[in-house]
Amino acid sequence: NGWPYPLPTVIGPWKLFPVGADVAMAQQVDNLVSSLSIGSNGAMYVSWVPGVGKWQGPVQISPPDIFPRGASIAMSKQTPNQLTALTVGKNGALHVSWVVGTGKWQGAVGISPPGIFAPGAGIAMANFNGVLEALTVGKDGGLYVSWVVGTGKWNGPVKIS
């Protein structure tokens, strides 16, 4: 069939995630792909696969009850050796999580004031010439940008429309 995995494959406990939960996926290092999702308990979980091997996890990497069930996640390389994810928490603030190389996931750290965004709001992220940028629609219907240069401090959110 051309697929490197048998289909379908369950890679976690049954009903760990709510129906329709968001999934973000990115290459963590040369031979490792990781995915993130928010579970039914409001915690972030990571699953990973080395090369064309067997999926591992999911493993809880944040405390429970920070995020709405199944909230949106955006994930992108912040630097060549750091993978970063953003999610809007139950408090309406952006939260950042990250992993360096094949190390341990860090974070679920709030990087914006609470109440700006709807809990679990969608986020888009891209790294452009060393600047990781994120766009999120606020509760006021405006589009907000947040950004970080290299491994520096997050800036924003700044309303751009």
Phi, psi and omega per residue, in radians:
N1 nan -0.132 3.092
G2 1.482 -0.168 3.137
W3 -1.529 2.440 3.118
P4 -1.368 -0.115 -3.119
Y5 -2.146 2.566 2.972
P6 -1.209 2.455 -3.115
L7 -2.065 2.550 -0.286
P8 -1.350 2.778 -3.134
T9 -2.283 2.166 3.050
V10 -1.517 2.235 -3.116
I11 -2.024 0.203 3.117
G12 -2.701 3.022 3.098
P13 -1.038 2.515 -3.140
W14 -1.032 2.288 3.081
K15 1.121 0.417 3.029
L16 -1.136 -0.554 -3.115
F17 -2.007 2.542 3.089
P18 -1.229 2.664 3.080
V19 -0.991 2.299 3.129
G20 1.458 0.145 3.139
A21 -1.026 2.540 3.115
D22 -1.297 2.615 3.077
V23 -2.320 2.284 3.019
A24 -1.994 2.499 -3.096
M25 -2.490 2.442 3.135
A26 -2.750 2.816 3.057
Q27 -1.348 2.101 -3.111
Q28 -1.441 -0.881 3.040
V29 -2.448 -3.113 -3.030
D30 -0.820 -0.777 -3.018
N31 -2.097 0.558 -3.087
L32 -2.546 2.191 3.053
V33 -1.943 2.390 3.128
S34 -2.158 2.629 3.044
S35 -2.280 2.614 3.131
L36 -2.181 2.515 3.033
S37 -2.597 2.734 3.061
I38 -1.744 2.179 -3.077
G39 -1.399 3.078 3.125
S40 -1.116 -0.323 3.127
N41 -1.630 0.105 3.121
G42 1.367 0.281 3.093
A43 -1.839 2.726 3.064
M44 -1.548 2.448 3.134
Y45 -2.195 2.514 3.047
V46 -1.996 2.457 2.969
S47 -2.228 2.656 -3.075
W48 -2.632 2.766 3.101
V49 -2.447 2.217 3.038
P50 -1.490 2.129 3.126
G51 0.949 -2.192 3.084
V52 -1.863 0.462 3.134
G53 -1.301 -2.817 -3.124
K54 -1.551 2.413 3.069
W55 -1.071 2.463 3.123
Q56 -2.015 2.750 3.121
G57 1.538 -2.827 0.067
P58 -1.322 2.619 3.125
V59 -2.145 2.310 3.127
Q60 -1.226 2.255 -3.100
I61 -2.128 0.107 3.055
S62 -2.439 2.837 3.010
P63 -1.095 2.743 3.086
P64 -1.268 2.866 2.965
D65 1.179 0.372 3.058
I66 -1.551 -0.662 -3.019
F67 -1.994 2.701 2.985
P68 -1.146 2.584 3.113
R69 -0.911 2.202 3.058
G70 1.228 0.305 -3.074
A71 -0.949 2.745 3.091
S72 -1.176 2.559 3.094
I73 -2.357 2.419 2.964
A74 -2.037 2.478 -3.099
M75 -2.460 2.375 -3.141
S76 -2.753 2.833 3.031
K77 -1.244 2.212 3.050
Q78 -1.523 -0.722 3.017
T79 -2.370 2.984 3.129
P80 -1.010 -0.394 -3.098
N81 -1.965 0.086 -3.101
Q82 -2.269 2.201 3.057
L83 -1.782 2.292 -3.023
T84 -2.220 2.513 3.117
A85 -2.261 2.533 3.048
L86 -2.146 2.470 3.076
T87 -2.544 2.534 3.049
V88 -1.575 2.165 -3.100
G89 -1.366 3.083 3.097
K90 -1.041 -0.431 -3.118
N91 -1.494 0.036 3.119
G92 1.385 0.255 3.099
A93 -1.854 2.636 2.998
L94 -1.251 2.397 3.077
H95 -2.152 2.381 -3.138
V96 -1.908 2.459 3.004
S97 -2.293 2.639 -3.086
W98 -2.732 2.813 3.060
V99 -2.446 2.390 3.083
V100 -1.810 2.161 -3.123
G101 0.999 -2.230 3.089
T102 -1.857 0.421 -3.125
G103 -1.274 -2.891 -3.126
K104 -1.496 2.418 3.066
W105 -1.096 2.436 -3.139
Q106 -2.082 2.812 2.897
G107 1.835 -2.422 -2.705
A108 1.241 0.741 -3.115
V109 -1.652 2.248 3.089
G110 -1.169 2.302 -3.131
I111 -2.156 0.133 3.075
S112 -2.474 2.847 3.037
P113 -1.089 2.621 3.085
P114 -1.242 2.791 2.997
G115 1.496 -0.050 -3.123
I116 -1.348 -0.646 -3.032
F117 -2.025 2.711 3.021
A118 -1.207 2.389 3.121
P119 -0.913 2.259 3.113
G120 1.371 0.166 -3.084
A121 -0.962 2.679 3.109
G122 -1.187 2.607 -3.126
I123 -2.408 2.483 2.986
A124 -2.104 2.440 -3.130
M125 -2.357 2.567 3.029
A126 -2.690 2.533 3.032
N127 -1.732 2.128 3.134
F128 -2.178 1.928 3.110
N129 0.926 0.758 3.061
G130 1.519 0.022 3.082
V131 -1.963 2.057 3.079
L132 -1.529 2.087 -3.097
E133 -2.023 2.537 3.116
A134 -2.318 2.400 3.076
L135 -2.043 2.383 3.128
T136 -2.524 2.474 3.070
V137 -1.516 2.262 -3.130
G138 -1.416 2.997 3.108
K139 -1.125 -0.335 3.111
D140 -1.535 0.045 -3.131
G141 1.477 -0.008 3.115
G142 -1.477 2.729 3.096
L143 -1.652 2.255 -3.082
Y144 -2.060 2.464 3.058
V145 -1.984 2.438 2.988
S146 -2.226 2.618 -3.088
W147 -2.698 2.781 3.085
V148 -2.500 2.438 3.091
V149 -1.798 2.153 -3.136
G150 0.999 -2.237 3.108
T151 -1.835 0.381 -3.123
G152 -1.252 -2.871 -3.121
K153 -1.493 2.491 3.085
W154 -1.149 2.475 3.102
N155 -1.998 2.664 3.104
G156 1.603 -2.891 0.071
P157 -1.298 2.522 3.096
V158 -2.096 2.252 3.135
K159 -1.260 2.228 -3.112
I160 -1.994 -0.135 3.043
S161 -2.797 nan nan
